[in-house]
Structure formats: structure tokens, C-alpha cells
Amino acid sequence: MTDRPPAPAIFFLSDYGTADEYVGLVHAVLHREAPGVPVIDLSHQIPPFDVPAGAALLERSAPFVGAGVVLAVVDPGVGTSRRAVAVAVRSTGAGPAWLVGPDNGLLMPMAATYGGPAAVIDLAPGGRPDPAGGDGPGPTFDGRDLFAPAAAHLVRGGDPATLGPAVDPGSLVAGPEPPEHPVGGGGGPVPAGPGGPEVRTAVASVDRFGNVQLGVGAAAMEPLDDPAGGAARVTVVTGAGEHTVPVRRVRAFGELEPGQLGLLVDSTARLAVVLDRASAAAHLGVDVGAEVVIRGAGPDDG
């Protein structure tokens, strides 16, 4: 048993998928430039070009990411005038000291969980020139050619000033408007007239199992608590209209009967609408951003 802190690691997220060589080549560069440094893959299944989805996953991962550097690449603007940056965060605690990636808002929600940007390095001031005469690689793979070397340099304790000039943290592109922001500018419990209190929120994410994560935590349900109950109603509002379904409040998927919708606190401490071994998102016909209203159980909800 030792009290020695864990060695720094590189925490890697992208929208590259795993069918092509892109993730492997970034790993190869990191191994060459920072041999022996662990590389932890957070995800490479972010939908292509979906900066909000990547930002949301980084934000959800923040409490569990340890010392080192976050390398995140969801970069539809690669090769354009968008900046490539390394962002030092204000309060690292046991978390990462640097976030490396494109300046398109991807890094900002995670940076906010660590106290916000303290310093920013422009990794390619003036942009990366195209190779002359086609003799080298084009400027379309900054994950391999720019971000990975910078992350390796920083995780080894290299001087950030050698990577590029410092720029004003206030000039960073703001993070995307999170889909988990409560609908209507409010949030949490709101009065519902004679029907009692309700919780208005939105679908924050849908995972590969079809679990529908909402933009609020368990505390939002306090006004709806019924000690003898355990039931609630969920109204889903989409472009096709709205419909209301009963849900059972449970602690685990296995407590549900086949085809029975559940409402539970998920692994990120958010509320989620789920089915056991099936897709709640497909059952409800919802995707990220759909409005959701939670109300107490009606007389027929049992």
C-alpha cells in the first residue's frame, strides 16, 4: 500500500470511431513522444462532427479524470482558421492540468468544472501551412500531427511556452449550449397549478443502450416525492407532439418488469428514463434536446 499519487496519463476522446487507423495512429504518436505514459480512451464513438456531444461527454467524465492531460478531438473545422489550443485549468486538484484540442467550444464545459481556463497556448499561430508540392501530409489530421505531440510534451512536464504563444483565455470560443439545460430557461421544480408541482427539463444524452439521460438530478424530484408511491408520469414533447407515459421510480434496471419504463438516478447522478434490456429512447421516440416534463403519479398510475 502506498500514498504515492498515480502517474499522469493522457485521457483521449474523439469522433474518429475505431474502424479506421486514426485512433491507432494517435496512440502511436503518443507512444513515440511520451513512452510509458498511460493513454486512457474515454470514447471514440462521438457522432461525427458533434461538438456538443463531445463536450457533454467530457463534462460528465470530469469528476473521474485523474492527473495528466486531456486530448480531445471533435474538429469539423480542421485545416481552417479555427485555433488549436492547450488550455491550463485553474484548479486541478487530482484532475488534469491541461486540456488540448480545437478552439471550437469542445473543451470549455470540462474546463469550467475545473475552475475555468487559467492560461491558453495557441499551438499553431497563424495556422498550419499546406505542404509544398504535395510532399507531406495535408492539414487534415491535427489529432496526429498537432494535438498528440502537444499533449505528449505537456504530460512529460515540458515548457508550454515552446508550443506557441500565450493568448487571452477570454478569447476562447464559448462552449456549446448544453442540451441538458432545462427547457424554457427555468430548471428543476416549477409550479403546475392545480395539477401540483412538476419538473421541466430536456434530454441531455442517449447512450448506446437507449437510456434517456435528463438534465436534472435526483434533488429535482423532491417536490414530487410520495413515500407510499414510487410512480410518476413523464410527458415527452417532440416535433411530432407530446405524449404522457407512466414510469416506475427504481434504483436499478433489474427492478423493472419487461416493457415497464423506469426513472432512476444514473451513474452520473442524473435522472434517466430507462427500460430493462431495451431502448427507452426508441420506445419514447426521443433524441437529445427533446423536452421532458415529470409529474407525480396520477390516480391510474398505481
Secondary structure, DSSP 8 states (H G I E B T S, - for coil): --------EEEEEES--SSSSHHHHHHHHHHHHSTT--EEEEES-S-TT-HHHHHHHHHHHGGG--SEEEEEE--TTTTSS--EEEEEES--TTS-SEEEEESSSTTHHHHHHTTSEEEEEESSTT-----GGG-S--TT-HIIIIIHHHHHHHHTT--GGGG--EE-GGGS------TTS-GGG--EEE--GGG--EEEEEEEEE-TT--EEEEEEGGGGGGG--TT--EEEEEEEETTEEEEEEEEE-SSGGGS-TT--EEEE-TTSEEEEEBTTB-HHHHHT--TT-EEEEEE--TT--
